Amino acid sequence: MPAKPITLGSLHFERRGDAIAFLKAMLGRYDLGDRVNADDAVFLRAALENHPDSAKKIGCGIIDFSVRSADFGTKCFWVNRSDGTTEKFSVTACIRG
C-alpha cells in the first residue's frame, strides 16, 4: 500500500505513521496535568481540525490543550474549551480522519 502523506499546520509528513509517531512523542514529553505549550498547541489545533468529529471536539472554541488521564490508565491530549468544558481526543483519529 502506498504511503499517504498528510499536512497538519506547517508540518508535512510523507507517511501518516510519521505524523502519529510525532504526536505520540509530543504526548510523551508531557506529564499528567501539564498544559501544552503554545508551539505544540498550534500543531495540536491543526491535528484536531482533521479529526472526524472535529466540530464536536472543538465545540464553542479552544482555550488550550492539556494532558490528562484517559481510559485504562493511559494519558492523552484534552481540548479545554472556552465554556469551561473539556474533551479528550485520539491523536490516531486525527491522522486517520
N, C-alpha and C positions, 0 to 999 in steps of 0.2 A: 504494500500500500504506500503510495507516495506521501511524503511529508506535507503537512498542511501548515503553511505559515500563518502567523497571527500578529497583528499590531495592536498594542494596548498603550494608549497615550503616545509618548515619544519613543517607546521601545518596540522594536520589531524582532520577532523570533521566527527562525526558519521552520521550527517544528513546535507544535503545541505542547509537546512534552517538555521542551525547554522553558516555556512560559510557566508551566506548572511547577517545575523544579525551582525556578526563580522565586515564585510566590511562596513555596514551601520553605525555601531558605530564608526569605524575608520573615516569615512567621517564626522561624527558629531563632531569630535574633531578639525576639521579644519574650518577656516573662509574662505570666498571667497578671492581669490588672494594668499592664502598660498601655499608654496611649501611643498610637502610631505617629511617628514624626511627620512633619509636613511634606518632605520629599517622597516618602513612601506612600503617604496619603494620596498624592496626585496619581500615582500609579494604581493604587487600590480603587480609586474612584473610576478610572478608565476600565479596570477589570470588572468592577461591579456593573457598569453600564452594559457589559457584554453578557451578564447573567440572564438566563431565560426568564426569570421573574424579577428583572431589574426594577421595574416600576413599583412593584410591591415592596421590594427590599429597600429601595431609596425612600419611598413614601413621601412625606412632606418636605424632605430635604435633609442633606447630610451636614452635621456639625463636624464630626471627626470619626476616627476609627479607633477601636481598642482591641486588645487580645484578652479573651476570657475563656472559661471552660466551656466545652461543648459536650456532646453525647459521649458516653463511655470513657470519661476522664481525659479526653483529648483537648487540645486547645485550638481555637480558630479565631478568625477575624470577626468582629462585630461592627456593624454600622450604628453610629449614635446619631439619631435624628433630631431635628430642630424642635420637635414637640416633646422631647424627653424620652421617647421610646427607643428601643434597641432591637436589632435583628441580626442573628448570625447568618453567615453565608459561606458557601463552599467555594474555595478557590478553583477546584476542579470544574465545578459547574460554570464558573466564569469563563473558563477556557473552552469548554466543550459546547457552550451556549451557542 
